[in-house]
């Protein structure tokens, strides 16, 4: 399995939610609504989830092992950092 495309949409007006992300896998599957979150231990990747009737959340898609999760996090957080570094501050626009 190979991540073939990562699209990052940075969010500026939320202190914890930093970006929405879409990932393309093997040029044949798209996973939308991943999120880059600024957590207590730094940035992490949140997989797409839906709210259940009892108020809890359940992942819609997620890696089944640690190696695959690390691959997703490396790819997504790398692209997130590129997107953020490429942006100019609001005052400079």
Secondary structure, DSSP 8 states (H G I E B T S, - for coil): --EEEEEEEE-SS-SSEEEEEEEEETTTEEEEEEEEEEETTEEEEE--EEE-TTS-EEESS--SSHHHHHHHHHHHHHHHHHHHHHS--GGG-
